[in-house]
Amino acid sequence: MMTLLCFIGWLLLVVFCQPVAHASPKVAIVEAQILIESGEYEEAIRYLENATVQYPDNDMLLSLYGDALYENKQIAEAEVAF
């Protein structure tokens, strides 16, 4: 029984910790803006880390990433992002 519970826990971890594929850069921008405006800075940072990997040339996503870092008091990291 314990082995089954461990397996289920591992499976859930693997499934739900995968990077999110973003439908488009516009969708990623809107979702990131919503996270930032609602004060969910750490979630926005994680979200934007994935989005900027998928769309590395999108200046708006990079700017939002810097904004989220700044609002989360990660000033040195924000300076690098900008």
Long-range contacts (C-beta under 8 A, 24 or more apart in sequence): 19-50, 19-53, 20-47, 20-50, 21-54, 22-50, 22-51, 22-54, 22-55, 25-51, 25-55, 25-58, 25-60, 25-61, 28-54, 28-55, 28-58, 28-61, 29-58, 29-60, 29-61, 29-64, 32-61, 32-64, 32-65, 32-68, 33-64, 35-68, 36-64, 36-67, 36-68, 36-71, 41-68, 41-71, 41-72, 42-72, 44-68, 45-69, 45-72, 45-74
